[in-house]
Amino acid sequence: MAEQATTEATTALATEATPATGTAPGTPAAEPAPMFRLAGVDKVYTQKSRTVHALQKVDLTIPAGQLVAIQGSTGGGKSTLLQMLGALDRPTTGTVTLAGQEISTLGDRDLARIRARDIGFVFQHYNLIPTLTAQENVEMGLAPLDVPAEERVSRAAAALASVGLADRASHLPGELSGGQQQRVAIARALAKRPKVLLADEPTGNLDEATRDDIIGLLEGLWKAGLTIILVTHDSAVARRAERRLRIHAGRVTEAA
């Protein structure tokens, strides 16, 4: 019964995060905008006297509602690609579009607003504040959105319930297992009801059983309608994605 309740809460939360696409009767349905579209994206860095082509001619479309895994060797461009998708960086050339809005030319303030409102982030190192409870950590994720205090409390509680941690809301991170801490981090991302969840090695610090537990949670969110893009070195994790991409020397290809 507890597992069923968690699944129902997860589905409800993810559904809230997914915009409605219905049209009036008799109105032809418009082609929905993809969640991401990258066109001709290059990213070039200069390190001392060396030029680094972190991304090269990336053309990529990710429809809304996909679970996408990105793999590749260290230094191949995975982190740079995730930064582009997460509005954390701009391309040297090319365009990046999120849900129909071009974000590659926006200023810092607009990009910060998009990160706060539309994108949920989950990292390998949970990034929880050790002196705050699970509930308070999740509430902190809503601070940039100016959500009223009462609503912050209710949304954080709902997010924790959706990841199966309603009974751990008052616990500090040091009182939680690694898997539970990652669930809190996922709840923090979900509480703002993002359009997309970006996860960077979300199971990198976890044992095999806990890894499978966290991926099962992410799969549940995806099946409820949330777009999820994750970077992973773990092929067992990548195989559970709907779509797999590989990036090597800055070039993105579809994996078999």
Phi and psi in degrees as a GROMACS rama.xvg file:
@    title "Ramachandran Plot"
@    xaxis  label "Phi"
@    yaxis  label "Psi"
@TYPE xy
-63.7229  -40.1352  ALA-2
-65.1703  -39.6631  GLU-3
-63.876  -41.5066  GLN-4
-63.5427  -40.6293  ALA-5
-62.3485  -43.5199  THR-6
-61.3199  -43.3506  THR-7
-64.2772  -41.1149  GLU-8
-65.8395  -40.5342  ALA-9
-61.4675  -45.2651  THR-10
-61.6228  -43.9325  THR-11
-62.7429  -42.9701  ALA-12
-67.2873  -44.5173  LEU-13
-65.5915  -36.7572  ALA-14
-64.0971  -38.7553  THR-15
-60.3437  -33.3911  GLU-16
-79.0714  -12.3737  ALA-17
-99.2412  117.518  THR-18
-62.9711  144.8  PRO-19
-69.1953  145.249  ALA-20
-122.497  13.5711  THR-21
-69.3288  156.304  GLY-22
-128.235  161.935  THR-23
-65.0479  149.469  ALA-24
-53.986  135.344  PRO-25
83.6326  -4.85891  GLY-26
-94.067  125.579  THR-27
-59.3125  135.397  PRO-28
-70.6739  128.527  ALA-29
-75.4169  149.002  ALA-30
-66.1852  119.15  GLU-31
-66.4917  143.988  PRO-32
-69.0723  141.498  ALA-33
-65.4893  159.532  PRO-34
-64.7536  -44.4002  MET-35
-133.675  143.77  PHE-36
-139.74  120.182  ARG-37
-110.125  130.227  LEU-38
-128.184  116.316  ALA-39
58.6413  38.4795  GLY-40
-81.9716  122.571  VAL-41
-117.752  146.946  ASP-42
-135.337  118.865  LYS-43
-119.647  127.783  VAL-44
-112.283  152.47  TYR-45
-113.953  118.937  THR-46
-115.605  107.065  GLN-47
55.8379  -117.639  LYS-48
-100.222  9.67983  SER-49
-109.445  137.206  ARG-50
-99.3937  127.16  THR-51
-112.664  122.386  VAL-52
-94.1936  88.1901  HIS-53
-70.8202  -35.4099  ALA-54
-132.005  140.141  LEU-55
-133.928  114.66  GLN-56
49.192  52.4631  LYS-57
-84.595  118.832  VAL-58
-116.891  116.408  ASP-59
-149.785  132.318  LEU-60
-122.432  129.281  THR-61
-121.679  108.466  ILE-62
-65.6544  155.984  PRO-63
-62.9751  142.208  ALA-64
88.984  7.49651  GLY-65
-90.6946  152.176  GLN-66
-108.567  111.094  LEU-67
-117.534  130.598  VAL-68
-107.443  135.945  ALA-69
-115.683  124.718  ILE-70
-123.395  162.401  GLN-71
163.016  164.349  GLY-72
-71.8092  160.117  SER-73
-59.28  132.291  THR-74
83.7338  4.12637  GLY-75
-82.3479  -13.2157  GLY-76
120.595  3.99823  GLY-77
-59.7484  -49.5624  LYS-78
-64.8463  -38.7918  SER-79
-63.997  -41.6029  THR-80
-62.7505  -43.4489  LEU-81
-64.2216  -35.4411  LEU-82
-64.8953  -36.6353  GLN-83
-65.2019  -45.6765  MET-84
-66.138  -31.9464  LEU-85
-90.5451  12.415  GLY-86
57.499  31.2934  ALA-87
-96.6614  -11.9163  LEU-88
-154.569  164.56  ASP-89
-116.954  148.453  ARG-90
-71.9463  154.432  PRO-91
-68.598  -43.4587  THR-92
-140.452  161.043  THR-93
95.9424  177.727  GLY-94
-128.433  149.012  THR-95
-125.238  124.891  VAL-96
-119.337  131.794  THR-97
-116.566  116.258  LEU-98
49.4872  42.7029  ALA-99
88.8858  -5.09709  GLY-100
-109.295  124.008  GLN-101
-72.3194  125.319  GLU-102
-111.696  -6.04823  ILE-103
-70.6719  -17.5692  SER-104
-113.629  7.42556  THR-105
-73.9803  155.659  LEU-106
-77.5402  171.406  GLY-107
-59.1203  -40.8087  ASP-108
-65.6573  -42.814  ARG-109
-66.9554  -39.0818  ASP-110
-64.4546  -40.318  LEU-111
-61.8887  -38.8042  ALA-112
-64.9314  -41.3509  ARG-113
-65.4305  -42.781  ILE-114
-61.269  -40.9046  ARG-115
-70.7751  -35.7136  ALA-116
-95.679  -40.8649  ARG-117
-108.904  -16.4011  ASP-118
-123.915  126.305  ILE-119
-98.1059  136.614  GLY-120
-116.411  137.067  PHE-121
-131.923  131.163  VAL-122
-118.416  167.38  PHE-123
-62.4265  -41.6947  GLN-124
-101.495  93.3041  HIS-125
-26.1992  -29.4573  TYR-126
58.38  39.9459  ASN-127
-89.307  149.434  LEU-128
-82.7916  117.328  ILE-129
-64.9676  -22.8374  PRO-130
-91.6986  -0.687601  THR-131
-108.276  147.859  LEU-132
-70.9191  170.301  THR-133
-56.775  -45.6101  ALA-134
-58.4687  -46.6203  GLN-135
-67.7358  -36.3258  GLU-136
-61.7244  -41.8652  ASN-137
-68.0438  -41.0503  VAL-138
-60.4616  -36.4307  GLU-139
-60.4175  -30.9123  MET-140
-65.3952  -17.3494  GLY-141
-93.9771  -7.45081  LEU-142
-55.0935  -43.3988  ALA-143
-66.3315  -13.8605  PRO-144
-92.8494  -1.37232  LEU-145
55.4818  39.8667  ASP-146
-75.2214  133.162  VAL-147
-56.108  150.965  PRO-148
-55.6862  -45.1733  ALA-149
-63.4811  -39.4965  GLU-150
-70.414  -36.4709  GLU-151
-57.0069  -44.4109  ARG-152
-61.8025  -47.6603  VAL-153
-68.7142  -39.2995  SER-154
-69.198  -38.9383  ARG-155
-64.6268  -42.6654  ALA-156
-63.0303  -40.9293  ALA-157
-65.5648  -39.6049  ALA-158
-65.4834  -42.4727  ALA-159
-63.8231  -39.8049  LEU-160
-62.9498  -36.5413  ALA-161
-67.0608  -22.6571  SER-162
-106.051  12.8812  VAL-163
80.1796  23.9869  GLY-164
-122.095  27.7392  LEU-165
-58.813  -32.7465  ALA-166
-86.6097  3.83939  ASP-167
-117.852  12.9415  ARG-168
-60.2008  -32.1503  ALA-169
-92.3101  4.64616  SER-170
-88.1119  145.115  HIS-171
-78.1218  156.719  LEU-172
-53.705  -38.012  PRO-173
-65.7802  -13.8084  GLY-174
-96.8737  5.47355  GLU-175
-116.122  152.089  LEU-176
-72.6713  169.293  SER-177
-59.5662  -42.3496  GLY-178
-64.3665  -39.3816  GLY-179
-66.7202  -38.6166  GLN-180
-62.9662  -38.8944  GLN-181
-67.3332  -34.2969  GLN-182
-63.6359  -39.4082  ARG-183
-62.0137  -42.5586  VAL-184
-62.6758  -38.9916  ALA-185
-66.7312  -41.7393  ILE-186
-60.5402  -40.1625  ALA-187
-59.9901  -40.2903  ARG-188
-69.574  -39.5584  ALA-189
-71.3268  -29.5739  LEU-190
-59.4522  -28.6754  ALA-191
-86.4065  2.07112  LYS-192
57.0656  61.1779  ARG-193
-76.2388  163.56  PRO-194
-76.219  -30.9056  LYS-195
-146.501  147.563  VAL-196
-112.922  123.546  LEU-197
-107.952  125.703  LEU-198
-124.085  122.722  ALA-199
-105.464  105.442  ASP-200
47.9164  55.836  GLU-201
-66.5124  -16.2786  PRO-202
-113.659  11.4367  THR-203
-62.2987  -26.9122  GLY-204
-102.553  11.9252  ASN-205
-113.541  150.985  LEU-206
-71.7087  171.361  ASP-207
-60.266  -45.6798  GLU-208
-64.6748  -42.7404  ALA-209
-69.6867  -36.2416  THR-210
-55.1956  -48.7403  ARG-211
-63.6023  -35.0568  ASP-212
-63.3772  -45.9671  ASP-213
-67.8742  -41.155  ILE-214
-65.747  -36.0499  ILE-215
-60.9474  -39.3614  GLY-216
-63.2472  -45.6802  LEU-217
-64.0536  -38.0369  LEU-218
-61.3363  -39.9442  GLU-219
-61.9865  -40.3424  GLY-220
-65.0676  -40.4083  LEU-221
-64.26  -45.8761  TRP-222
-64.4094  -23.4729  LYS-223
-82.5488  -3.80765  ALA-224
117.959  -1.26844  GLY-225
-84.5254  136.095  LEU-226
-77.028  128  THR-227
-131.385  130.3  ILE-228
-125.716  122.119  ILE-229
-128.072  142.253  LEU-230
-98.5109  132.565  VAL-231
-151.535  146.877  THR-232
-91.6165  -9.96572  HIS-233
-91.8688  110.592  ASP-234
-64.6141  -28.9428  SER-235
-64.5148  -34.581  ALA-236
-72.5033  -46.4908  VAL-237
-61.4064  -35.9099  ALA-238
-64.8311  -19.2359  ARG-239
-88.1694  -2.55849  ARG-240
-81.1005  155.455  ALA-241
-69.112  -32.0434  GLU-242
-142.168  139.346  ARG-243
-122.059  132.276  ARG-244
-117.002  149.183  LEU-245
-121.318  143.486  ARG-246
-127.896  128.868  ILE-247
-141.168  127.816  HIS-248
50.3785  38.2565  ALA-249
83.0654  1.451  GLY-250
-110.526  133.478  ARG-251
-101.801  131.833  VAL-252
-133.413  160.049  THR-253
-79.4192  135.417  GLU-254
-91.1529  149.162  ALA-255
